[in-house]
Amino acid sequence: MKIAFAVLLSSAVFAPLTQAATVRHSVIFLGKTNGYQAVTDSAGLITVDYHYRDNGRGPDYREEIRLDPQGLPTFHRIVGKTTFGAPADEIFERGKDRAHWKSVVDSGSTASSTKAFYLPMNSALETLAMLARAALRQGGKIAMLPGGEATVTRITAREFSAGGRRKKLALYAVSGVDLEPSYLWLTDDATKAFFAYDYPGWMQMVPEGWESAAPAIEKAQIEADREWLEKLATRLTHRYPDPILIRNARVFDAERAALGAPSDVYVFNGRIASVWPAGSVAQKAPTVFDAGGRTLMPGLFDMHDHASAWYGALQVAGGVTTTRDKGNENPVLLDLMGKWDSLRYVGPRTVPSGFIEGESEFSSRSGILISNVEAGRRAVDWYAQRGYREIKFYNSIKPEWVAPISAHAHQLGMRVTGHIPAFMRAEQAVRAGYDEVTHINQVMLNFLSGPKTDSRTLERFYLIADHAGEMDLNSKSVQDFLALLRQHGTVVDPTLNAFMDMGQRHGQLGKNFAAVASHLPISLQRSLKQNSMNITDSNAARWQASERTLVEMVGRLYRAGIPLVAGTDNIAGFALHRELELYVEAGIPANEALKIATWNGAKYTYTLAERGTIERGKLADLVLVDGDPTQDISAIRRPVMTMKGGVVFYPSEIYEALGIKPFTGPLRPTAATAASRP
């Protein structure tokens, strides 16, 4: 990303980063240490070991690095495994005349440069700190190999303490590498040594012995991040005088899944005031958008999100005005929801699920962890008292807990959703009280798992990849299961897009983001050419067949009358567009896919009274699309305006602010008095 803020540089002289002994960092997930980073500098050869496990998955990297006096790599070798078990094997070497690199997805060479930093696809956080130091030596911007540019901004400096020790740290933001800035805490001295990393609501890294300082570091980072996000919201949020007229738009009737005749839609005080045939009322409005026959839809629903502050803007750019958060650190999520609702940040409305997980060595440490049924009931009560309308069970819940906790949730008027707990099958979970099954792999494990299948591990992915393609979807077991889902009214949230690159060969651009990749930062484009799972010559055809079976299964769910909701569990905005394309590939008509992403989303979040359709009195949560997605579902990628409660956002502006090449231009009002800002 290229955020337009001044780079504040330290005047300190850089000292070489040398270490007489290994420096170890703890990797922490919501208070529990689940991994480490170990860095040793021995006569200029830096070795890095990086390992963690969260939710049964995580990377194992071994790296060897040499740097020149400017902190640029002359040699970088990485071996190991990525988060989902794919091989990590990459090497970079810079000679006198040329630099060469080779990874599992690409290889290349270029003239040697004493100004550019090679950024591997997979590496420990120590590499990002090296990039930051090298960029600061060059004034805050640095060219990257194989391409792109990174900007490093000094945000703030704070002092932290732990165990009687004190340390002054500076917070830096690295932009241009991903779709949101990466924050690093470096020592505020000449060495600028890597000290801490924090991803609020998920992961932290601090030196061993400094674990008690992690909460204070997270709080300071959230406060520093807030200013950036608020400035961004001020720039991207447009308030226009009421009433607002969206003229000559073809309105999508989400309940009937039908595109209507051209209409004029009036918005007043954040709500839809009226919908009339185009041109039937001559009254002028102070703000007029001429839709020119474009498609006006209710704002989209992403029913499987894990909210983060920067990804909120990406959702809005994609036409998503409501998300359902399926697991987060509760205080972080509730704070973020308040920022989005007040428009202090750009982001969607969010409906939270109450995440409940059992204690185990594989636990995902979001939400509330429990160790017995009574603790589960208390967790349900906590969520109910805060207005949550559903809970989500996760992998380490014991099967025998599901029925009693589900019964308690139902008594309080709450839905029960989630993964199928380990050593349990989906049909058992449905009978025990599940109202919704999350992820298509959890559906398919009903037929592929056995009594000893531990779905807390990567087996929940590899079992699907290896064997889903062998399934007979006409079999009695599948038909009986579909009948069970229909009988119970069980909803399925397939998140198909999250499983559609299983069969992707390394070096090939995955289908999920092929249509948008050229618009993204180059470093991210490279990562999209890597399969996170361990695909090989021997299993590629089998895994590709499994992909096709998952798509076919979603089509069969739809034709069997099983309610679907459209979730992603992937890159905000872009992944929902791909999810809807996959539904069409599964045989679901495009107009019905759009209904799933609008009307169904509102129905199963209990928000249908004010969202999900374009009707008088409902919230003016709208997206205007350039094209007709009922005929060409891919047109959903071309929103020219998103409206949230009558406030206007231009997707092209958001994309440009996040370092993404826009897909189409904005639709400005043809008549408006001066727009006011929040």
C-alpha positions in Angstrom: 0.0 0.0 0.0 1.1 3.6 -0.6 -0.6 5.7 2.2 0.0 9.4 1.8 1.6 10.2 5.1 5.0 11.8 5.7 7.9 9.5 6.6 9.3 10.5 9.9 13.0 9.5 10.0 15.2 8.9 13.0 18.4 10.9 13.0 20.3 8.1 14.7 23.3 6.6 13.0 22.7 3.0 12.2 25.0 0.5 14.0 25.6 -3.0 12.6 23.2 -5.6 14.1 25.4 -8.2 15.6 24.6 -10.8 18.2 26.9 -12.8 20.3 24.2 -15.3 21.2 20.9 -16.5 19.9 18.0 -14.0 20.4 14.7 -15.8 21.0 11.2 -14.5 20.6 8.0 -16.1 21.9 5.1 -16.4 19.5 1.9 -15.8 21.4 -1.7 -16.5 20.6 -4.1 -14.7 23.0 -1.9 -15.1 26.0 -0.5 -18.6 25.3 3.0 -19.1 23.9 2.8 -21.5 20.9 6.0 -21.0 19.1 9.3 -19.1 18.7 11.7 -17.2 16.5 15.4 -17.8 17.1 18.0 -15.6 15.4 21.8 -16.1 15.6 24.4 -13.9 14.0 27.7 -15.8 13.6 30.4 -13.9 11.8 27.9 -12.3 9.5 25.9 -15.5 8.7 22.5 -14.9 10.2 20.4 -18.0 10.9 16.7 -17.9 11.7 14.5 -20.6 13.0 10.7 -19.9 13.0 8.0 -22.2 14.2 4.5 -21.9 15.7 1.2 -23.8 15.9 -2.2 -22.2 16.1 -5.4 -24.1 15.4 -3.3 -27.1 14.4 -1.3 -25.4 11.7 1.8 -23.1 11.4 5.1 -22.7 9.6 8.5 -24.3 10.1 11.2 -22.2 8.5 15.0 -22.4 8.6 16.8 -19.5 7.0 20.4 -18.4 6.3 21.0 -14.8 5.4 24.0 -12.6 4.6 23.7 -8.8 4.4 26.0 -6.2 2.9 27.0 -3.0 4.9 23.8 -1.3 3.8 21.6 -4.1 5.2 20.7 -5.6 1.8 20.7 -9.3 1.4 23.5 -10.8 -0.7 22.3 -14.3 0.2 19.0 -15.7 1.6 18.1 -19.4 1.7 14.8 -20.7 3.2 13.8 -24.3 3.7 11.0 -25.8 5.6 7.2 -25.9 5.4 4.5 -23.3 5.2 1.5 -22.9 7.4 -0.5 -25.7 5.6 2.4 -28.0 5.0 3.6 -27.0 1.5 7.4 -26.9 1.0 9.2 -23.6 1.6 12.3 -23.7 -0.6 13.7 -20.4 -1.8 17.1 -19.0 -2.5 18.5 -15.6 -3.5 22.1 -14.7 -4.3 23.5 -11.4 -5.4 26.8 -11.5 -7.3 29.0 -8.8 -8.6 27.0 -8.4 -11.9 23.7 -10.1 -11.4 21.2 -11.2 -8.7 19.5 -14.6 -9.0 16.5 -16.1 -7.2 14.6 -19.3 -7.3 11.5 -20.4 -5.4 8.8 -23.0 -5.7 6.8 -20.6 -7.9 9.3 -18.7 -10.0 12.9 -18.0 -10.8 14.7 -15.0 -12.3 17.7 -12.7 -12.4 18.4 -9.1 -12.8 21.4 -6.8 -12.8 22.9 -6.5 -9.4 21.6 -3.6 -7.4 23.0 -2.1 -4.2 19.6 -0.4 -3.6 17.0 -3.2 -3.9 15.9 -5.6 -1.2 14.9 -9.2 -2.1 11.7 -10.0 -0.3 11.0 -13.8 -0.1 7.5 -15.2 -0.3 7.9 -17.0 3.0 10.1 -15.9 5.8 10.2 -15.1 9.5 9.4 -11.6 10.8 13.1 -11.0 11.2 13.2 -10.5 7.4 10.6 -7.7 7.6 12.7 -6.0 10.2 15.7 -6.2 7.9 13.7 -4.7 5.1 12.6 -1.8 7.4 16.2 -1.0 8.5 17.4 -1.1 4.9 14.5 1.2 3.8 15.3 3.7 6.6 18.9 3.9 5.4 17.5 5.0 2.0 15.2 7.6 3.4 12.1 5.5 4.1 11.5 4.0 0.6 13.2 1.0 -1.0 12.8 -0.9 -4.2 12.1 -4.6 -3.8 13.0 -7.6 -5.9 11.5 -9.1 -7.9 9.4 -5.9 -8.0 7.5 -3.2 -6.2 8.4 -0.6 -3.6 8.1 -0.6 0.2 7.6 2.5 2.3 8.6 2.5 6.0 7.0 5.1 8.3 8.0 5.8 11.9 4.7 6.1 13.8 5.5 6.6 17.5 7.9 5.7 20.3 7.0 4.2 23.7 8.8 2.7 26.7 7.7 -0.7 28.0 8.7 -2.8 31.0 8.7 -6.4 32.1 10.4 -8.1 35.0 12.1 -4.9 36.2 13.6 -4.2 32.8 12.6 -1.2 30.6 13.1 -0.7 26.9 12.3 2.2 24.6 10.8 1.0 21.3 9.7 2.7 18.1 6.8 1.6 16.0 7.2 1.4 12.2 4.7 0.7 9.5 5.9 -1.2 6.4 3.6 -0.5 3.4 3.6 -1.9 -0.1 4.1 -5.5 0.9 0.5 -6.5 1.5 -3.0 -4.9 1.5 -2.5 -3.4 4.9 0.5 -2.0 6.6 2.7 -4.4 8.6 3.7 -3.0 12.0 7.0 -3.7 13.7 8.4 -2.5 17.0 12.2 -1.9 16.7 14.5 -0.8 19.5 14.7 3.0 19.5 18.5 3.1 19.3 21.2 2.8 16.7 20.7 -0.9 16.1 17.0 -0.7 15.4 16.8 -4.4 16.3 13.5 -6.3 15.9 11.8 -6.4 19.2 8.0 -7.1 18.9 5.2 -7.7 16.4 1.5 -7.6 17.1 -1.5 -8.4 15.0 -4.4 -7.3 17.3 -6.8 -10.1 18.1 -4.6 -12.9 16.9 -0.8 -13.0 17.2 2.1 -11.4 19.1 5.9 -11.8 19.2 8.1 -10.5 22.0 11.5 -11.5 23.3 11.5 -14.4 25.7 11.0 -12.9 29.2 9.0 -10.0 27.9 5.7 -11.9 27.5 4.0 -9.8 30.3 4.6 -6.6 28.2 2.6 -8.0 25.2 -0.8 -6.5 26.3 0.7 -3.1 26.7 2.4 -3.3 23.3 -0.8 -4.3 21.6 -2.7 -1.4 23.3 -0.1 1.1 22.2 -0.2 -0.2 18.6 -4.0 0.0 18.4 -3.8 3.6 19.6 -1.2 4.5 17.0 -3.0 2.7 14.2 -6.2 4.6 15.1 -4.9 7.9 13.8 -4.0 6.4 10.4 -7.4 4.8 10.0 -9.3 7.9 11.1 -7.4 10.1 8.6 -8.2 7.5 5.9 -11.9 7.5 6.8 -12.0 11.3 6.6 -10.6 11.2 3.1 -12.8 8.4 1.8 -16.1 9.2 3.4 -18.5 11.4 1.4 -21.7 12.8 2.9 -24.1 14.5 0.4 -27.1 16.6 1.1 -30.5 14.8 1.5 -32.5 13.7 -0.3 -30.2 11.7 -2.5 -31.6 10.5 -5.8 -30.1 7.5 -7.6 -31.8 7.9 -11.0 -32.4 5.4 -13.7 -31.1 2.3 -11.9 -32.2 -1.2 -12.5 -33.1 -2.4 -9.0 -32.4 -6.0 -8.0 -35.3 -7.5 -6.1 -33.4 -9.8 -3.8 -36.3 -11.7 -2.3 -37.5 -12.7 -5.8 -34.0 -12.8 -7.3 -35.2 -10.6 -10.2 -33.9 -7.5 -11.9 -36.5 -4.9 -12.3 -37.2 -2.1 -14.7 -35.3 1.2 -14.4 -36.2 3.0 -11.2 -35.5 6.1 -9.2 -34.4 5.5 -5.6 -34.6 8.3 -3.1 -32.5 8.2 0.1 -33.2 10.4 3.1 -31.6 10.4 6.6 -29.7 7.2 5.9 -32.7 5.2 4.8 -34.5 4.3 1.6 -37.3 6.9 1.3 -39.0 5.7 -1.8 -38.6 3.6 -5.0 -40.5 4.8 -8.1 -40.4 4.1 -11.8 -37.7 6.0 -13.5 -38.7 9.6 -14.4 -42.2 9.3 -12.8 -41.5 12.2 -10.3 -40.3 15.6 -11.5 -39.2 16.9 -8.1 -35.6 17.8 -8.0 -33.2 16.5 -5.4 -30.1 18.3 -4.1 -27.9 15.3 -4.8 -28.4 13.2 -8.0 -26.5 10.2 -9.2 -27.4 9.2 -12.7 -27.0 5.4 -12.7 -27.4 5.2 -16.5 -29.1 1.7 -16.3 -26.5 0.2 -14.0 -27.6 -2.4 -11.4 -28.5 -1.2 -7.9 -28.4 -4.0 -5.3 -28.7 -4.3 -1.6 -25.3 -4.2 0.0 -23.7 -7.6 -0.1 -23.2 -9.9 3.0 -20.0 -11.7 3.7 -21.1 -14.4 6.1 -17.7 -15.7 7.1 -15.3 -12.9 8.0 -12.6 -12.5 10.6 -12.7 -8.7 11.0 -9.6 -6.5 10.9 -9.4 -2.8 10.9 -7.7 -2.4 7.5 -9.7 -5.1 5.7 -13.0 -3.3 6.6 -12.2 -0.8 3.8 -11.7 -3.6 1.4 -15.1 -5.0 2.2 -16.8 -1.7 1.5 -14.8 -1.4 -1.8 -16.2 -4.8 -2.8 -19.8 -3.7 -2.1 -20.0 -5.6 1.2 -21.9 -3.5 3.7 -22.5 -6.3 6.3 -20.2 -9.1 7.5 -20.7 -11.8 10.0 -17.6 -12.2 12.1 -16.9 -15.9 12.8 -14.2 -15.7 15.4 -12.1 -12.9 16.9 -10.7 -11.6 20.2 -13.9 -10.3 21.7 -12.7 -6.9 23.0 -10.9 -6.1 19.8 -14.0 -7.0 17.7 -16.4 -5.0 19.8 -14.2 -2.0 19.7 -13.8 -2.3 15.9 -17.6 -2.6 15.4 -18.0 0.6 17.3 -15.5 2.4 15.0 -17.2 1.1 11.9 -20.7 2.0 13.1 -19.6 5.5 14.0 -17.8 5.9 10.6 -14.5 6.7 12.4 -13.1 3.9 10.3 -14.2 2.7 6.9 -15.9 -0.7 7.3 -19.1 -2.7 7.1 -21.7 -3.3 9.7 -20.8 -6.5 11.5 -22.9 -9.2 13.1 -20.8 -11.2 15.6 -20.8 -14.9 16.2 -20.0 -16.0 19.7 -16.8 -18.1 19.3 -16.5 -21.1 21.7 -13.6 -23.4 21.7 -12.5 -26.3 23.9 -9.2 -26.4 25.7 -6.6 -28.6 23.9 -3.1 -28.5 22.5 -4.7 -27.6 19.1 -7.1 -24.8 20.4 -7.7 -21.7 18.4 -7.5 -19.1 21.1 -10.1 -16.6 19.9 -13.4 -16.0 21.8 -14.0 -18.0 24.9 -12.2 -21.3 25.7 -14.1 -23.9 27.9 -13.3 -27.1 29.6 -16.7 -28.4 30.5 -20.5 -28.1 29.7 -21.1 -25.6 32.5 -18.4 -23.3 31.2 -20.0 -23.6 27.8 -23.4 -22.5 29.2 -21.7 -19.5 30.9 -20.0 -18.6 27.6 -23.4 -18.7 25.8 -24.8 -16.4 28.5 -22.0 -14.0 28.1 -22.7 -13.7 24.4 -26.4 -13.5 24.8 -26.1 -10.7 27.3 -24.2 -8.7 24.7 -26.8 -9.2 22.0 -25.2 -12.0 20.0 -27.7 -14.0 18.1 -25.6 -17.1 17.4 -22.6 -19.1 18.7 -19.9 -20.9 16.8 -18.4 -24.1 18.0 -14.9 -25.0 17.0 -12.7 -28.1 16.6 -11.7 -28.9 20.2 -15.3 -28.9 21.6 -16.0 -32.4 22.9 -18.8 -34.1 21.0 -20.8 -34.8 24.1 -20.9 -31.1 25.0 -22.7 -30.1 21.8 -26.2 -31.2 22.6 -26.5 -29.6 26.1 -24.8 -26.3 25.2 -26.9 -26.1 22.0 -30.0 -26.7 23.9 -29.1 -23.8 26.2 -28.4 -21.5 23.3 -31.7 -22.4 21.7 -33.5 -21.6 24.9 -32.0 -18.1 24.7 -33.1 -17.7 21.0 -29.6 -18.2 19.6 -28.5 -20.1 16.5 -25.7 -22.7 16.7 -23.1 -22.8 14.0 -19.5 -23.8 13.4 -17.0 -26.4 12.6 -17.8 -30.0 13.4 -15.8 -31.0 16.5 -13.1 -33.5 16.2 -14.2 -37.2 16.4 -17.7 -36.1 15.4 -19.5 -36.1 12.1 -21.8 -33.4 10.6 -24.9 -35.6 10.8 -24.3 -36.1 14.5 -23.8 -32.4 15.0 -27.1 -31.6 13.2 -29.0 -34.0 15.3 -27.3 -32.5 18.4 -28.5 -29.0 17.6 -26.4 -27.4 14.8 -28.5 -24.9 12.8 -25.6 -24.3 10.3 -22.5 -26.1 9.2 -19.5 -23.9 8.4 -17.2 -24.8 5.4 -17.7 -27.3 2.7 -14.8 -29.4 4.0 -16.8 -29.9 7.3 -19.7 -31.2 5.2 -17.6 -33.6 3.2 -15.8 -34.9 6.3 -19.1 -36.4 7.2 -18.4 -39.1 4.6 -14.6 -39.3 4.8 -13.7 -39.2 8.5 -13.6 -42.1 10.8 -13.7 -42.5 14.6 -10.0 -41.7 14.9 -9.9 -38.8 12.4 -8.5 -35.8 14.3 -9.9 -32.7 12.5 -8.1 -30.4 14.8 -5.0 -31.1 12.6 -4.3 -30.5 8.9 -6.1 -33.8 8.3 -9.3 -31.8 7.9 -7.7 -30.4 4.7 -5.6 -33.2 3.4 -8.3 -35.8 3.8 -10.6 -33.7 1.6 -7.9 -33.1 -1.0 -6.9 -36.8 -1.2 -10.3 -38.4 -1.2 -13.2 -36.0 -2.0 -12.8 -36.6 -5.7 -13.5 -40.3 -5.2 -16.9 -39.7 -3.7 -20.1 -40.9 -5.3 -22.5 -38.0 -4.8 -25.4 -40.2 -5.9 -24.8 -42.6 -3.1 -27.4 -43.3 -0.5 -25.3 -41.9 2.3 -25.0 -38.5 0.5 -28.7 -38.5 -0.3 -29.7 -39.4 3.3 -27.5 -36.6 4.6 -29.0 -34.1 2.2 -32.5 -35.2 3.4 -31.4 -34.7 7.0 -30.2 -31.2 6.3 -33.4 -30.3 4.5 -35.5 -31.9 7.3 -33.8 -29.8 10.0 -33.6 -26.6 7.9 -29.8 -26.7 8.4 -27.9 -23.8 6.6 -24.5 -24.4 5.0 -21.8 -21.7 4.7 -19.6 -23.3 2.0 -16.7 -20.8 1.8 -15.9 -22.7 -1.4 -13.3 -20.1 -2.4 -11.1 -21.1 0.6 -10.7 -24.6 -0.9 -10.5 -23.9 -4.6 -6.8 -23.7 -5.0 -6.0 -27.2 -3.6 -5.2 -28.4 -7.0 -3.1 -25.3 -8.0 0.4 -26.2 -9.1 3.2 -24.1 -7.8 4.0 -21.3 -10.2 0.5 -21.2 -11.6 -1.8 -18.3 -10.7 -4.7 -19.7 -8.6 -8.1 -19.3 -10.1 -9.5 -17.6 -7.0 -7.7 -14.3 -7.7 -6.7 -14.6 -11.3 -9.1 -11.9 -12.3 -7.7 -9.4 -9.8 -4.0 -10.4 -9.4 -2.6 -7.8 -11.8 -4.2 -5.1 -9.7 -2.5 -6.1 -6.5 1.0 -5.4 -5.1 3.7 -7.5 -6.8 4.8 -9.3 -3.6 1.2 -10.4 -3.1 0.9 -11.5 -6.8 3.9 -13.9 -6.2 2.3 -15.4 -3.1 -0.9 -16.1 -5.1 1.2 -18.5 -7.3 2.0 -20.7 -4.4 -0.2 -23.5 -3.1 -0.2 -23.4 0.7 -0.7 -27.2 0.7 1.8 -29.8 -0.4 0.8 -30.5 -4.0 3.0 -32.9 -6.0 3.1 -34.6 -9.4 1.6 -37.7 -7.8 -1.4 -36.0 -6.1 -2.2 -33.0 -8.4 -4.8 -34.7 -10.6 -6.5 -36.2 -7.5 -6.7 -32.9 -5.8 -8.0 -31.2 -8.8 -10.8 -33.8 -9.0 -11.6 -33.1 -5.4 -12.0 -29.4 -6.1 -14.5 -30.2 -8.8 -16.4 -32.5 -6.4 -16.6 -29.7 -3.8 -18.1 -27.4 -6.4 -20.6 -30.1 -7.5 -21.6 -30.7 -3.9 -22.6 -27.1 -3.4 -24.7 -27.3 -6.5 -26.4 -30.4 -5.1 -27.0 -28.7 -1.8 -28.8 -25.8 -3.6 -30.9 -28.1 -5.7 -31.8 -30.2 -2.7 -33.3 -27.1 -1.1 -30.6 -26.6 1.6 -30.3 -22.9 2.5 -26.9 -21.4 1.6 -25.1 -18.3 2.8 -22.1 -16.7 1.1 -19.0 -16.5 3.3 -15.3 -16.3 2.4 -12.8 -16.7 5.2 -10.3 -15.1 2.8 -9.2 -11.8 1.3 -12.0 -9.2 2.0 -14.2 -8.2 -0.9 -12.4 -10.1 -3.6 -13.1 -13.5 -2.1 -16.9 -12.9 -2.0 -16.9 -12.0 -5.7 -15.1 -15.3 -6.4 -17.5 -17.2 -4.0 -20.4 -16.1 -6.1 -18.7 -17.1 -9.4 -18.1 -20.5 -7.9 -21.8 -20.9 -7.1 -22.6 -20.1 -10.7 -20.0 -22.8 -11.8 -21.9 -25.2 -9.5 -25.1 -24.6 -11.5 -26.7 -22.0 -9.3 -28.3 -19.3 -11.5 -26.5 -15.9 -11.1 -29.6 -14.2 -9.8 -30.0 -16.9 -7.2 -26.3 -16.5 -6.2 -27.0 -12.8 -5.7 -30.0 -13.6 -3.5 -27.8 -15.8 -1.4 -25.4 -12.9 -0.9 -28.1 -10.4 0.0 -31.5 -11.7 1.2 -30.2 -15.0 2.7 -27.5 -13.1 4.5 -30.0 -10.7 6.1 -32.4 -13.6 6.9 -29.8 -15.6 8.8 -28.4 -12.7 10.7 -31.8 -11.6 11.9 -31.5 -8.3 10.1 -34.0 -8.7 7.3 -36.3 -6.1 8.8 -33.8 -3.4 7.8 -31.4 -4.9 5.3 -31.2 -7.4 2.4 -33.7 -5.7 0.1 -34.3 -2.3 -1.5 -37.5 -1.2 0.2 -38.9 1.9 1.7 -37.8 2.4 5.3 -34.8 0.0 5.1 -31.3 1.2 5.7 -29.7 2.7 2.6 -27.0 0.0 2.4 -26.6 -0.2 -1.4 -24.1 -1.0 -4.1 -24.3 0.3 -7.7 -22.6 -2.1 -10.1 -21.4 -1.3 -13.6 -23.1 -4.1 -15.6 -25.7 -6.8 -15.0 -24.5 -9.4 -12.5 -27.7 -11.4 -13.0 -26.4 -12.2 -16.5 -22.7 -12.0 -15.8 -21.9 -12.7 -12.2 -18.3 -11.3 -12.7 -19.8 -7.8 -13.1 -20.0 -7.9 -9.3 -16.3 -6.9 -9.3 -17.2 -3.5 -10.8 -19.0 -1.4 -8.1 -18.9 2.3 -8.9 -20.4 3.4 -5.6 -21.1 1.8 -2.2 -23.6 3.4 0.2 -23.7 2.6 3.9 -26.6 4.3 5.7 -26.8 7.0 3.0 -23.0 7.8 3.3 -21.1 7.3 0.0 -17.9 5.5 -0.6 -16.1 5.2 -4.0 -14.4 1.8 -4.4 -11.9 3.3 -6.8 -10.7 5.7 -4.1 -10.4 3.0 -1.5 -8.5 0.7 -3.9 -6.1 3.5 -4.8 -5.5 4.3 -1.1 -4.6 0.6 -0.4 -2.2 0.3 -3.3 -4.7 -1.5 -5.6 -5.3 -0.6 -9.2 -9.1 0.2 -9.5 -11.4 -1.9 -11.7 -13.6 1.0 -12.8 -14.0 4.7 -12.1 -16.3 6.3 -9.6 -19.8 7.5 -10.3 -19.9 11.1 -9.0 -23.2 13.0 -8.5 -24.4 15.0 -11.5 -25.9 17.5 -9.2 -24.9 18.1 -5.6 -24.2 20.9 -3.2 -20.8 20.7 -1.5 -20.3 17.4 0.2 -19.6 17.5 3.9 -17.2 15.3 5.8 -17.7 13.5 9.1 
